[in-house]
């Protein structure tokens, strides 16, 4: 991890791409209800808020380990959201 700015960009890009994928799914499946897809978008937004709040937390002793944990959480939550998109019916 290079720095805090890069981590914030990664969070923004990953979750932004997930939200964009949900919108693409909604456009290609316009006849299906969007309740589940909107729930995925809401979860992505709350994940974004949570991760950014953790990045901005200044009361951390070991910043390197803290940012690595945030990056690992981003990867895990991102994969979970992508699985949910793939399971939309």
Buried (B, 14 or more C-beta within 10 A) or exposed (E): EEEEEEBBEBBEEBBEEBBEBBEEBBEEEEEEEBEBBEEBBEBBEEBBEBBBEBBEEEEEEEEEEBBEEBBEBBEEBBEEBBEBBEEBE
